[in-house]
Amino acid sequence: MSAPFLSQAFKENAVDALANVELQRALGHVERGFIQKRQKAVDALPEFDALRHEARAIKDHTLSHLDLYLEAFEGKARQAGAEVHWAETAADAREAVLSICRRVGAKTVTKGKSMISEEIGLNAFLEKSEIKPIETDLGEYIIQLRGEPPSHIIAPAVHVNRDQVEADFRRVHTHLDPKRDLADPVSLLSEARATLRDMFLAADVGITGANFLVAETGSSVIVTNEGNGDLTQILPRVHIVLASIEKVVPTLEDVSTLLRVLARSATGQELSVYTTFSTGRRRPGDEDGPEETHVILLDNGRSEMLANEFREMLRCIRCGACMNHCPIYHAIGGHAYGATYVGPMGAVLAPGLFGLENTANLPNASTFCGRCESVCPVEIPLPKLMRHWREREYERHLKPAAERNGLRIWAFLARRPKLYRLATRIGLKALHPFGRRRGRFSSLPLAGGWTGHRDMPAPAKTSFIDQWKARS
Amino acid sequence: MSQRETVLGKIRRGLASAKTAEARRDAVAQRLGQHPANTVPARGHVGQQARLDLFAKMAGKVSATVERVASASDLPETVAEYLRARNLPSDLRMGADRRLADLPWEKVPQLEVKHGPSDGRDHVGLSHAFGGAAETGTLFLLSGPDNPTTLNFLPDHHVVVVRASDIVGDYETLWNRLREHSGDDVLPRTVNLITGPSRSADIEQTLLLGAHGPRALHILIVEDA
């Protein structure tokens, strides 16, 4: 079993998304909410840019010593009573989780929000093994009820409207009075809180992700606003942490720097409400907390990215700012990408994890406007990395024949300047008179794919080179 | 070959560093041993009164309520008054922390004080914080029998006592104090950095308080300590 590869249908998905009225209504919240909140938080901290440069340097330093920091983390975590498991593939990580759950006879498992869990398709796998996974982050809970994957890495249910949540709660929470009033969002929140509270207390195992691992102390760090990740890890007897290998950072000072840019970039908060450092298991004398802690370190393609031109992607701290600022994401939302990771960061990460042959559409889903790179708290050159994937796509003959031939013709002309200029002159002569009146075309032969969704600007009368010559 | 050796082997091959193995190990050992600070926001670097003001302002911004208490011996009455003002039942739960246990609770005989971790049936949890960071109005709480972690999350109201002298400018200062406190350089099982009461914006990006954790966070700053 592997993550579903709906990315191949990206173009069809995007067309459907543009026509989906409910989705378009929900997407309005992304553009309105996240961008302003981030800017306000950034403006309130004069050191923000300095912190970004340092955050980048911390991750670069760690990545170039990754083996050593992972070993240091492992040693400290073991010293504090955690068991550390290594998993090369998604299947290895799933098996590691299952064998722990089986050994302790787990029936239900509560879960804090974890993108690694989504990446490895853990919920479906546990269900097949007759273990019930319960998502406890409100957004994750909503999409679990709806049987959907997350559409955003930090706001998984951002594509869902309030009235849809109400309908889902009425459908699933059949133990409650069908006539209850759920018009106020607060009543939805209270209902989820009450329903999940019993599940927290009854769960056998709690699974969380990790925003960071700290090599100095052997700690895993999660950030949440709801407190669900904490109830997930302190109430059950067993706590499992799912973390990918690039989450490790050296010291408490380094994690502090990263935390300062994470929440501000993500939700525009100065700091998330709950930032929790968990180190090993319950200590002698402790009256609460897990009796067993396991940390699963997942590779799943990351060590290959470390070796190639995509290493910079491993700096990502999953804040979601790139998708919050992406015009493509604003237009179509996350599901159209058809991958666990969406938006600009997904367009670079997904091909590395799930194979370019499954996800080649994603690096093409960009206008290269550069907003993603400009807001990235660890300065990942996302457009450049998308371009690298496009080059590989071309080299591996993954593009359709028509596109390859078009590029080939263009390349032939571009290498012959005289011929190129002649061709542009002919093209301009042919097109300019028709577009002169309106300044744009609403339809053009051979360009239906473009003009079907927007007008093509009409060209000037003469080419840039000719105009330049005329000036001098 | 174990998964561990497979993954570490792939990482090492991928890195193919120009530096010698020894230089790499030294760089890591140095970073971990010296844990140098990076840029620390200047906003917390002010005198003590201004720092307390900043802490209160930042905590207030994220919907915590802050009250200054002149003396620790006033705490039982202050806490009882908090419960009364909100029409809460007259009981609370706390851990074994001497800084709380030794308070003159006999001053408020109507208040029932329970001890130990919460099972989810308590209205109010009372904790003593290790410290506070003024830069974001953040409390640091340590797990253990003194202040069980369940008290931070299960009760609807979380009341946290913090000494004025433990409110510092930034996270780095508290990490250094914690390193001194823990000695053997192992952190307690859980260190909770808490910045305001629980919330969610998962429904239409509208901020709502009281998701899974406490609906209210009340911070009592003790000024004589």
HADDOCK unambig.tbl for C-alpha pairs under 7 A between the chains (distance, minus, plus):
assign (segid A and resid 26 and name CA) (segid B and resid 204 and name CA) 6.97 0.50 0.50
assign (segid A and resid 29 and name CA) (segid B and resid 204 and name CA) 6.42 0.50 0.50
assign (segid A and resid 29 and name CA) (segid B and resid 205 and name CA) 6.39 0.50 0.50
assign (segid A and resid 33 and name CA) (segid B and resid 205 and name CA) 6.88 0.50 0.50
assign (segid A and resid 47 and name CA) (segid B and resid 41 and name CA) 6.16 0.50 0.50
assign (segid A and resid 51 and name CA) (segid B and resid 39 and name CA) 6.46 0.50 0.50
assign (segid A and resid 64 and name CA) (segid B and resid 15 and name CA) 6.44 0.50 0.50
assign (segid A and resid 65 and name CA) (segid B and resid 24 and name CA) 6.86 0.50 0.50
assign (segid A and resid 67 and name CA) (segid B and resid 8 and name CA) 5.96 0.50 0.50
assign (segid A and resid 67 and name CA) (segid B and resid 11 and name CA) 6.25 0.50 0.50
assign (segid A and resid 67 and name CA) (segid B and resid 12 and name CA) 6.47 0.50 0.50
assign (segid A and resid 80 and name CA) (segid B and resid 186 and name CA) 6.94 0.50 0.50
assign (segid A and resid 86 and name CA) (segid B and resid 3 and name CA) 5.55 0.50 0.50
assign (segid A and resid 86 and name CA) (segid B and resid 4 and name CA) 5.16 0.50 0.50
assign (segid A and resid 87 and name CA) (segid B and resid 3 and name CA) 5.94 0.50 0.50
assign (segid A and resid 88 and name CA) (segid B and resid 3 and name CA) 6.19 0.50 0.50
assign (segid A and resid 88 and name CA) (segid B and resid 7 and name CA) 5.92 0.50 0.50
assign (segid A and resid 138 and name CA) (segid B and resid 202 and name CA) 6.27 0.50 0.50
assign (segid A and resid 139 and name CA) (segid B and resid 202 and name CA) 5.13 0.50 0.50
assign (segid A and resid 155 and name CA) (segid B and resid 202 and name CA) 6.29 0.50 0.50
assign (segid A and resid 157 and name CA) (segid B and resid 202 and name CA) 6.50 0.50 0.50
assign (segid A and resid 158 and name CA) (segid B and resid 202 and name CA) 6.85 0.50 0.50
assign (segid A and resid 158 and name CA) (segid B and resid 204 and name CA) 6.56 0.50 0.50
assign (segid A and resid 161 and name CA) (segid B and resid 204 and name CA) 6.12 0.50 0.50
assign (segid A and resid 162 and name CA) (segid B and resid 203 and name CA) 6.06 0.50 0.50
assign (segid A and resid 162 and name CA) (segid B and resid 204 and name CA) 6.44 0.50 0.50
assign (segid A and resid 186 and name CA) (segid B and resid 208 and name CA) 6.60 0.50 0.50
assign (segid A and resid 189 and name CA) (segid B and resid 211 and name CA) 6.40 0.50 0.50
assign (segid A and resid 193 and name CA) (segid B and resid 211 and name CA) 6.22 0.50 0.50
assign (segid A and resid 193 and name CA) (segid B and resid 212 and name CA) 5.59 0.50 0.50
assign (segid A and resid 216 and name CA) (segid B and resid 32 and name CA) 5.64 0.50 0.50
assign (segid A and resid 217 and name CA) (segid B and resid 186 and name CA) 6.18 0.50 0.50
assign (segid A and resid 217 and name CA) (segid B and resid 187 and name CA) 6.79 0.50 0.50
assign (segid A and resid 225 and name CA) (segid B and resid 198 and name CA) 5.78 0.50 0.50
assign (segid A and resid 225 and name CA) (segid B and resid 199 and name CA) 5.46 0.50 0.50
assign (segid A and resid 225 and name CA) (segid B and resid 200 and name CA) 6.19 0.50 0.50
assign (segid A and resid 226 and name CA) (segid B and resid 198 and name CA) 4.87 0.50 0.50
assign (segid A and resid 226 and name CA) (segid B and resid 199 and name CA) 4.99 0.50 0.50
assign (segid A and resid 226 and name CA) (segid B and resid 200 and name CA) 5.68 0.50 0.50
assign (segid A and resid 226 and name CA) (segid B and resid 211 and name CA) 5.01 0.50 0.50
assign (segid A and resid 226 and name CA) (segid B and resid 212 and name CA) 5.34 0.50 0.50
assign (segid A and resid 226 and name CA) (segid B and resid 213 and name CA) 6.11 0.50 0.50
assign (segid A and resid 227 and name CA) (segid B and resid 153 and name CA) 6.77 0.50 0.50
assign (segid A and resid 227 and name CA) (segid B and resid 198 and name CA) 6.17 0.50 0.50
assign (segid A and resid 227 and name CA) (segid B and resid 212 and name CA) 5.45 0.50 0.50
assign (segid A and resid 227 and name CA) (segid B and resid 213 and name CA) 4.93 0.50 0.50
assign (segid A and resid 228 and name CA) (segid B and resid 212 and name CA) 5.62 0.50 0.50
assign (segid A and resid 231 and name CA) (segid B and resid 153 and name CA) 6.96 0.50 0.50
assign (segid A and resid 250 and name CA) (segid B and resid 32 and name CA) 6.30 0.50 0.50
assign (segid A and resid 251 and name CA) (segid B and resid 32 and name CA) 6.22 0.50 0.50
assign (segid A and resid 251 and name CA) (segid B and resid 35 and name CA) 5.85 0.50 0.50
assign (segid A and resid 253 and name CA) (segid B and resid 35 and name CA) 6.48 0.50 0.50
assign (segid A and resid 253 and name CA) (segid B and resid 36 and name CA) 6.90 0.50 0.50
assign (segid A and resid 253 and name CA) (segid B and resid 37 and name CA) 5.45 0.50 0.50
assign (segid A and resid 253 and name CA) (segid B and resid 38 and name CA) 6.80 0.50 0.50
assign (segid A and resid 253 and name CA) (segid B and resid 172 and name CA) 6.16 0.50 0.50
assign (segid A and resid 256 and name CA) (segid B and resid 171 and name CA) 6.88 0.50 0.50
assign (segid A and resid 257 and name CA) (segid B and resid 38 and name CA) 6.89 0.50 0.50
assign (segid A and resid 270 and name CA) (segid B and resid 136 and name CA) 6.22 0.50 0.50
assign (segid A and resid 271 and name CA) (segid B and resid 136 and name CA) 6.79 0.50 0.50
assign (segid A and resid 271 and name CA) (segid B and resid 195 and name CA) 6.93 0.50 0.50
assign (segid A and resid 272 and name CA) (segid B and resid 195 and name CA) 6.81 0.50 0.50
assign (segid A and resid 273 and name CA) (segid B and resid 194 and name CA) 5.51 0.50 0.50
assign (segid A and resid 273 and name CA) (segid B and resid 195 and name CA) 4.45 0.50 0.50
assign (segid A and resid 273 and name CA) (segid B and resid 196 and name CA) 5.71 0.50 0.50
assign (segid A and resid 273 and name CA) (segid B and resid 197 and name CA) 6.87 0.50 0.50
assign (segid A and resid 273 and name CA) (segid B and resid 198 and name CA) 6.57 0.50 0.50
assign (segid A and resid 274 and name CA) (segid B and resid 192 and name CA) 6.79 0.50 0.50
assign (segid A and resid 274 and name CA) (segid B and resid 193 and name CA) 5.81 0.50 0.50
assign (segid A and resid 274 and name CA) (segid B and resid 194 and name CA) 5.00 0.50 0.50
assign (segid A and resid 274 and name CA) (segid B and resid 195 and name CA) 6.50 0.50 0.50
assign (segid A and resid 275 and name CA) (segid B and resid 192 and name CA) 6.10 0.50 0.50
assign (segid A and resid 275 and name CA) (segid B and resid 193 and name CA) 4.96 0.50 0.50
assign (segid A and resid 275 and name CA) (segid B and resid 194 and name CA) 6.61 0.50 0.50
assign (segid A and resid 276 and name CA) (segid B and resid 190 and name CA) 6.87 0.50 0.50
assign (segid A and resid 276 and name CA) (segid B and resid 191 and name CA) 5.83 0.50 0.50
assign (segid A and resid 276 and name CA) (segid B and resid 192 and name CA) 4.69 0.50 0.50
assign (segid A and resid 276 and name CA) (segid B and resid 193 and name CA) 6.03 0.50 0.50
assign (segid A and resid 277 and name CA) (segid B and resid 190 and name CA) 5.62 0.50 0.50
assign (segid A and resid 277 and name CA) (segid B and resid 191 and name CA) 5.00 0.50 0.50
assign (segid A and resid 277 and name CA) (segid B and resid 192 and name CA) 6.44 0.50 0.50
assign (segid A and resid 278 and name CA) (segid B and resid 189 and name CA) 5.58 0.50 0.50
assign (segid A and resid 278 and name CA) (segid B and resid 190 and name CA) 4.67 0.50 0.50
assign (segid A and resid 278 and name CA) (segid B and resid 191 and name CA) 6.61 0.50 0.50
assign (segid A and resid 279 and name CA) (segid B and resid 187 and name CA) 6.50 0.50 0.50
assign (segid A and resid 279 and name CA) (segid B and resid 188 and name CA) 6.81 0.50 0.50
assign (segid A and resid 279 and name CA) (segid B and resid 189 and name CA) 4.81 0.50 0.50
assign (segid A and resid 279 and name CA) (segid B and resid 190 and name CA) 6.36 0.50 0.50
assign (segid A and resid 280 and name CA) (segid B and resid 189 and name CA) 6.01 0.50 0.50
assign (segid A and resid 281 and name CA) (segid B and resid 189 and name CA) 6.08 0.50 0.50
assign (segid A and resid 282 and name CA) (segid B and resid 189 and name CA) 5.90 0.50 0.50
assign (segid A and resid 283 and name CA) (segid B and resid 189 and name CA) 6.68 0.50 0.50
assign (segid A and resid 285 and name CA) (segid B and resid 145 and name CA) 6.43 0.50 0.50
assign (segid A and resid 286 and name CA) (segid B and resid 144 and name CA) 4.84 0.50 0.50
assign (segid A and resid 286 and name CA) (segid B and resid 145 and name CA) 5.12 0.50 0.50
assign (segid A and resid 287 and name CA) (segid B and resid 117 and name CA) 6.42 0.50 0.50
assign (segid A and resid 287 and name CA) (segid B and resid 145 and name CA) 5.90 0.50 0.50
assign (segid A and resid 287 and name CA) (segid B and resid 148 and name CA) 6.71 0.50 0.50
assign (segid A and resid 288 and name CA) (segid B and resid 117 and name CA) 6.47 0.50 0.50
assign (segid A and resid 288 and name CA) (segid B and resid 148 and name CA) 6.30 0.50 0.50
assign (segid A and resid 288 and name CA) (segid B and resid 149 and name CA) 6.84 0.50 0.50
assign (segid A and resid 288 and name CA) (segid B and resid 150 and name CA) 6.89 0.50 0.50
assign (segid A and resid 299 and name CA) (segid B and resid 7 and name CA) 6.74 0.50 0.50
assign (segid A and resid 303 and name CA) (segid B and resid 10 and name CA) 5.91 0.50 0.50
assign (segid A and resid 303 and name CA) (segid B and resid 11 and name CA) 5.10 0.50 0.50
assign (segid A and resid 303 and name CA) (segid B and resid 14 and name CA) 6.45 0.50 0.50
assign (segid A and resid 304 and name CA) (segid B and resid 14 and name CA) 6.57 0.50 0.50
assign (segid A and resid 306 and name CA) (segid B and resid 14 and name CA) 5.80 0.50 0.50
assign (segid A and resid 306 and name CA) (segid B and resid 15 and name CA) 6.75 0.50 0.50
assign (segid A and resid 307 and name CA) (segid B and resid 14 and name CA) 4.05 0.50 0.50
assign (segid A and resid 307 and name CA) (segid B and resid 15 and name CA) 5.95 0.50 0.50
